[in-house]
Amino acid sequence: MAIYLTKESKVLVQGMTGGEGMKHTRRMLAAGTDVVGGVNPRKAGQSVDFDERAVPVFGTVAEGMAATGADVTVVFVPPAFAKAAVLEAADAGIGLAVVITEGIPVHDSVAFTSYARGKGTRIIGPNCPGLITPGQSNAGIIPADITKPGRIGLVSKSGTLTYQLMYELRDIGFSTCVGIGGDPVVGTNHIDCLAAFQEDPDTELVVLIGEIGGDAEERAAAYIRDHVTKPVVGYIAGFTAPEGRTMGHAGAIVSGSAGTARAKQEALEAVGVRVGSTPTETARLVLDLLDARQPEGS
């Protein structure tokens, strides 16, 4: 099982014919993703050869969906055009739009995430690495060769820390890893993923990676307290960050005690989440919890 993305997912790539789109489409195909088409109105009717596979290019998302049955799109378009690309995908009725693009103006993100929600389209991102269900499908830029299928669910604000925890826990493996992005406005948050992992029968434990800024992790802690019965292990990036300064992602700003790594750690630990002080310690906490859940003699 998995959340949001499976081997049955049929993927379009908006911006496939650009440099980044070409590179990561090739990587997605190598990971087993069923990439069924690209979207570029100026190159409609053409195709792009990826090794032994020719991927057609459509003029619009709606045309690509009609021709292929696509239900996922990955957006690799420049920031100035990202809003229009997502609105087009939502109007076409696509189920999942993975917005990799960074540097999108916040007002654009507010507009397209709200619009997509009204159309029934789930947004992952923006400014995110995407998501991967190892062994099944990979939508975005997450390296597919650093882990394997397994029983851990991962939701993370940070792309780099997504990769590190995947590698640290590669011997156990993951059901799905979701990089939600660290911008102030994202389409899918920690709580959405926690709810999905709670319902996934093959996810045994969830790793939640947060970072300084905002109150997403505090809200996730309240949700865990009330709704999540599976064990959760956390890590918060930014314990050494100075207060009152923007750090890294656009959403990572600390004001007074609000949004600090310590406040987030305390909120999570108060509801029973074990929080690591480093990524390596976080991985060790996961292994300890999984070992403790094994029946004696197994």
Salt bridges, closest charged atoms under 4 A:
GLU20 OE2 - LYS23 NZ 3.51
GLU20 OE1 - HIS24 NE2 3.40
ASP34 OD2 - LYS10 NZ 3.35
ASP34 OD1 - ARG53 NH2 3.02
ASP51 OD1 - ARG26 NH1 3.25
ASP91 OD1 - LYS119 NZ 3.71
ASP108 OD1 - HIS107 ND1 3.01
ASP192 OD2 - ARG122 NH1 3.92
GLU204 OE1 - ARG151 NH1 2.78
GLU204 OE2 - ARG293 NE 3.13
GLU211 OE2 - HIS249 ND1 2.71
ASP215 OD1 - ARG219 NE 3.01
GLU217 OE2 - LYS157 NZ 3.03
GLU217 OE1 - LYS264 NZ 2.47
GLU218 OE1 - LYS264 NZ 3.09
ASP226 OD1 - ARG225 NE 2.99
